[in-house]
Amino acid sequence: MRLISIALSAFFLFISFCNAGVVKKNRVVSLMPSYTEIIYALGAQDQLVGVSNFCNYPEEALTKEKTGDYLRPNFEKIYSLKPDIILAPQWKNSIFLKNLKSLGLNVVQFKDESAIKDIFRTIGIIAVKTNKKAQGKALIKKLKKRLKDISKKRVSNKKRPKVYIEVDNKYWTAGKNSFLSDVIEKAGGKNIFSDIKRSYFQTSWEAIIERNPDIIISLWGDAGDYAKKPLAEKINALANSRIISDIERDKIARPALRVFDIIEELSLKFEK
Amino acid sequence: MKMNKFLIALFVLAVLFVLSLFIGPTSLNGFDIIFHIRLPRVLQAVIAGCALSVAGVIFQGVLKNPLCDPYILGTSSGALFGAVLAQVIGLNQGSFFFYILIGASALGATLIAYNLAKYKKQVSNVDLILAGVIISTFLSALVLLFLSLHRESALNIVFFMMGGLYETDKGLLIAAAVLVFIGIMLALSLSRQLDIFSLGEEKAVHLGINTEKYKIIYFTIASLITACAVSISGTIGFVGLVVPHMARLIVGPSHFRLILASAIGGSMFLIVTDAFARTVIAPGEIPVGIITALVGAPFFLWLLFRNRGKIK
């Protein structure tokens, strides 16, 4: 009896493999905007059947089925899309993974990107899962070359400006273990909190004054918000009005492709 | 009178005040840093500490309930709701109307709770606390609803809820200081009536006090100073509940002394906890509201157990 069932299942497995090769397209659900961007860059968008509510780039991604977001995935919706692969971040202390697996779904989890190089890892995995290995390799090569070109342009200028990045109001900033800290370093700046081995954390205005940044990047406010703080004139960035506040959060904070444009843009601004 | 106790307390407060000026997340101790950054912040701690504790004394006195504080009666949730409402209608944090809105909704929430509890011109304390908790829960639910729909502005609100002392506008600080000072003076001048209140409302009526009128006056004072504290520091919990009890253990039940002692004690408590909050993980910082609860709860328990049986 067991023999028969094994033989049968092997047979059906074989059939389904054949089918997959011929007619059945890979069905992918992406739960993070960065994965969605990478899928489009690899030209695998025809496999994409569902995206997260946050996936707004490229614009065509808005037309895909929405499946909630990574904090609150809509299991029913995801299941109804019959995905072969779900691309998901690592949920810490959450039952989501278990829930999805118990529905018999195949989840590919990515470690959180804490540096630019982790983007290459993500691209590599997505390329394999969507059968776009060659495109993946080419894309990674192109991006690495771009990074090199950006840093080459800078060689002449040895002085690296000290940069303070404010992610959110009330002095939320990026420590050494954060993705944005690496973005600053890759653009040729020096994060004033690169000695703090944490991810994102809350600091104080006093600590910022002590570390005296040459440039402030603000993802929430503008120059006026900083100018009115006490002793603002003591900070180089404010004395020389070097506040960068026109960077789109989605572009810089998502570990995908547009962050490379931002690195180039920042690199030019840092050099001035 | 044990006025020398207060002199000692005031002296300790002054010492803490000065000491905390020299403690900071950085090793900088220049005049500029102390004057422009730490001084306003320590003043903020003093004002918020005073306001929340005195509001606690008033609520506990009027309602004869030791569990009352601005959090339980819906006053703080009202203030928080005001802050969220300001976000919804696009008022900037820092604009004048932002604070008016906070003050109005703090008072509004308290008065709604009060009127809900009113039955046949009588307000039973149990009803009032129930009404306060319900208003509180309802407003918190509205705040959470807003958070779940508007994630972009969620962080701002969450920080506001955690309560912390950050740089505020100097004008606002002065305005809050003046209002809190007036509030405390009013409370002091009405402290005799508060003493009578704590004999029980029935006795107070027999002693010729218009209890309903005084309740409204006390609630207005308490809501006003709570709103001041919330405007400059977000919602800092535990101060209004714990400090009055500590003060009662030290100076006894007379409300004149209780209000003074709570004002001083609340200031000290926030000065110390804030000094801790801004230095312990420097250059990182912990919202002070978290510290007040972490430090306050065990300390309160210790006081309670030590005095078990001594005080009813």
Interface residues (C-beta under 8 A of the other chain):
Chain A: D168 N169 K170 Y171 W172 F193 I196 R198 F201 Q202 T203 S204 W205 E206 A207 I209 E210 R211 K229 P230 L231 K234
Chain B: G24 P25 T26 S27 L28 D32 I33 H36 I37 R38 P40 L155 N156 F159 G164 Y166 E167 R278 A282 P283 G284 E285 I286 P287
